[in-house]
Amino acid sequence: MRILFSFLLALILSNTSGICGEQTLSYGLSGGYLLPVHTGSFTFVNKDTPYFGKFRFSFDKGTGLWTAITGTFILDKENKFSIGTSLGYESFTSEDNKVRDSYVAALPNGESVTTETFFYNKFSEVSLSASLNIRYKPFKNNGFGVLAGVSGSYIVSNTYLFVYDTVFDASVPKVVKPYFNLNEPPVVGNFVPYYRDVPHTAIVYYDGKLPDITPLQFSLRTGIFYDFSISGIILSPSIVYQFPLTTISSSQDWKIHQFIGSIDVRYQL
């Protein structure tokens, strides 16, 4: 937390120096979407359930929001080099609900019943973030540019949901019975199953904060942008990729990469 506070303080001081110096300052708001891409894996260990063991999961979909207060300071007369800063908020949710097992059971009357097994998991995160970028425009009288820098974020809250899900053939719900008694769902450790209907059984194995969370995250970032200037207002769409330097969990090799598409609306002093 102290490291993040020092980082944010440095950004505030850089804003102050930009205002007091001779550089051109523009400031405003930024917003957009982020796409989380997970690498590595999270190993879930649970020995208190009928399905004990280690399970490795990935996430096949997810999206989120990114908003920030931004400031840009021009460093040279040609307006090629500038420093960009941001203080923001981000949140995203990632899910994985791929089928883990599927099998067909033949009935005495010749019909067949297909049963599918899922291990569904979902991870959500809300964090405060800050970034510092060097921006460079290679062409004269052209707003196109590239950026590179660093970012830090502090995870304010997170939730992790792990569900075992079995779907029986809905056309013959009385043939295949759920593993548990619908009227007396068992409590398995801290995990309680629930039932959507007879052919659809779901057991919640974990629903809470991620174990061994690493709240302070650092990333390298690079991207492209384009500045449009209209009557003292600068519109700057950008696409940025953030490469994680830290893992989400201290005991795992799980990292989250981010692709951020956003647009800045800045007022130029």
Phi, psi and omega in degrees: 000321179295322180296316179296318179299319178295322179294316179295321179297321178297322178294319179297318179295324177293324176298316181297317180294326179292322180290320184281339182274197183262359181289152176282131183247136168228143182215156181175211184239155178223146178206156179173194182249153173232146179245112178277136177236119187264136173235164187074208181199161175246122181265117179264125180242124180213108182262001185259014181236165177296346182243047185292157178139187179257134179232133178252132185236151168238177179236126186258357177201159180164155178202167182199184181240149179223126177225152183197158165266128186238155175216142180229136184233118180284134187256345183221164183292332181280355179061035177266321183251140176207163176248132177244135178233158177207145171234120190213190184222138178218150177210146178204163177226133176239144183226161174212117179225038178290149177291129180266330182207145178213131179214159183242129178250131180275134178267159181302329181276007178096347178284167180232150179238126179261126178245131179239140181244131179241146162245096185270133175220149183218135179235129178236145183218141172233130184212158171262139186225157176216148180217155177223122186232147166262123182251137182223129176251110186282342186246142176286145178054036180217134185275359181290140178203171177238157180221157176207145181181204182227159176217152175226147179216154177238120182285111181282318180210155177205155176221145177230127181241129180231118185231133169268127188229127177238128179246116176268166181298118184290341182285338179227067187292343183271350183280312181258120182265145174298158182293328183253158175289123183297330183275343182225071179296129183283154172261115183255098186064236175262012187248129184242127178281157172222163186230128177279317177196180184298315181278001185229109183245131179229135180239120180277111180270329180207134178209097183175199179289148179292131177296145175058040181293142173257098189291329183264118185242141177233145181216153165267149182222147176212155182181187178232157180209170175214126181262124172251130179249122181228103175053048178083356176256130180252124172256126186225090173288147182209156172233123186232141174248130179248121180263119185286138174258347182236156178269156178289321179245135183293340182256006184233170176259025186276120176235154180237114174276155181226135169249122185242121173250119186213172175223130177267141170239105188240146175260129184262125178284000000 
